[in-house]
């Protein structure tokens, strides 16, 4: 049994504890003299036992009470998750009763839970005979996950392990003896994930003559993108006799069987946190089909934020209606700021005044009208996708089916349904959905569903369906920028970045600045040494890998350009993605894309490099620490546009996309397989580690990291692949292992040649051209292109140019 359960058993033993025993004083009476003459008598030294420490009292109270049973415990818990600028609060209060702490455990928890101060929801969990029977609100669920899973869902009755604290104090008070523990070296296993970072924890136990009066545990830690404070207190007691039955509920058949009966509660909490978030973004793909009326497709992106107590909103909706007699398309952009709603459609702009509450209600309704009511869930499977929850559920609930039938019908026909009067019948084929949930923030990462039904009109079956896929980003740090195209005011960091800048000169007096960029960042990319800004301002032009701002504009406004790029994402031979991947890889990737909100029906026709990029981009976005919008490339482009400086493209968006699209099937699949192994925390920590090195600007460290990284990745990949092959075949031959190694080496070479070798050669030639152009160019490309073996720095030196590292003034 896990450490947490062992600790639980030990702490329960405290409930029948005795007060601490202290050592008594002893004295020896002096011996009377037997003579008249005085005699000196030495009294024995009085020895006083040292007062027991808090840890000793704790251990002493535990030992004799391991057999305690029939335990009742009142408890209160408050859990705060600070995510960006949002604070999500869950409070729980109730009573837990346990009869026995062995394999025959019977336990029940009755509690009330509040989310963000809203109305309380009652829940009960009763564990008996290996099954959990739970009610949440008015809905009943059960699972057969076992005793350990039952305890994992509770704030455990044991609140801490004294061995996790370096310091302990004993105090006397009117309540009794108080044990206070501090200087925590670790958290309890039930508190946080392995990747969480402890900041502070304290524990307190109050002992009275009757045993434990109360216990309290408080911990502050960071987990992923959330800063968390958890406070749990209990008032335990031992009852004289059992109070619970040992049989399952008599109405057990009325409980919906799920693989994990807490699934509805987790999803409900995520939805409520999403609604409470004051900055959020969503990207929605929606396909509605009515074969009697046509096909309707919605693509929607929406960002919403409260700023200075006023809401801001930006919404873009693309609508395509495919009718038998033709196709209609319409695109609308709506922006709300300072009480004014601006709507752009078909080249026309309409400005109307609108109230804050109207916009708030509008944004809320967009999500609520299609959101699943968790009480409708009838089956649910839970998967762990990296460090995220992924729930897949179905429902035949009449209320659920009617809700989505009505919603879909309204999209085609408005308030009336003309088919209802001419159809001989309507058959509901069912509802299935999914939701991704981040356990760090308790926010949803995605939501999607498929609803299907059939009208029968004149003997013909006409499909009526709705497919909905959405990426949800609550507490979105980039919402303000998405809406306004500006950054909120950024504070100067306590330690500024000092990235590498080189001055390149030729024998003829030509000059160029060489700057290594990084494609993600935070506020530090906005505060650089003055020497960098001076070199930038003195330059005639900025050269970047390609103009990201211009590419964004062209993708939005130039249909021919957008088509030329997006065509590279797709297969041109009518094949689908699954035709180019192993079945297991394809199925796992679909799940991951759905969990991260990156899936829609078009993805099944896209190349795996798009899937891999979508996964890594979403993992980074969920980290909420580094942002592509604050990457050094974006910052420099914004400065250049503001200064009216010429911008040169070293490559182009089409060239880079073409390179990725031309990767072999084997390489694209390998990159996707690696992306599926990424843990979000380690992926973001690795990215942050690289960013910190970029900020520090230590040339030697960066050279070593960049040029060793591929070798480490190769070794890791080879090890993983060999292990996977061993599992598949159970016994590898040396020849088979060699073949696998050779195949991976070939893929590595293909990747390195395309991503580094060929591009670096081209970048060096372009740099030489800048140096002979008569212009002073600020040449800013990814840092790896500068410091890789035979990269720009070494390549230009080999060509006879002087390349000097710029030193910054302190």
Buried (B, 14 or more C-beta within 10 A) or exposed (E): EEEBBEBBBBBBBBBBBEBBEEEEEEEEEEEEEEEEEEEEEEEEEEEEEEEBBBBBBBBBBBEEBEEBBBBBBBBBBBBBBBBBBBBBBBBBBBBBBBBBBEEEBBBBBBBEBBBBEEEBBEBBBBBBEBBBBBBBEEBBBBBEBEBEBBBBBBBBBBBBBBEBBEEBEBEEEEEBBBBBBBEBEEBBBBBBBEBBEBBEBBBBBBBEEBBBBBBBBBBBBBBBBBBBBBBBBBBBBBEEEEEBEEEBBEEBEEBBBBBBBBBBBBBBBBBBBBBBBBBBBBBBBBBBBBBBBBBBBBBBBBBBBBBEEEBBBBBBBBBBBEEEEEEEEEBBBBBBBEEEBBBBEEEEEEEEEBEBEBBBEBBEEBBEEBBBBBBBBBBBBBBEBBBBBBBBBBBEBEEBBEBBBEBBBEBBBEEEBEBEEEBEEBEBBEBBBBBBBBBBBBBBBBBBBBBBBBBBBEEEEBBBBBBBBBBBBBBBBBBBBBBBEEBEEEEEEEEBBBBBBBBBBBEEEBBBBBBBBBBBBBBBBBEBBEBBEEBBEEBBBBBBBBBBBBBEEBBEEEEEBBEBBBEBBBBEEEEEBBEBBEEEBBEBBBBBBBBBBBBBEBBEBBBBBBBBBBBBEBBBBBBBBBBBBBBBBBBBBBBBBEEEBEBBBBBBBBBBBEBBBBBEEBBBBBBBBBBBEBBBBBBBBEBBEBBEBBBBBBBEEBBEBBBEBBEEEBEEBBEBBBEEBEEEEEEBEEEBBEEBBEEBEEBBEBBBEBBBBEBBEBBBEBBBEBBEBEBBBBBBBBBBBBBBEEBBBBBBEEBEBEBEEBEBEE
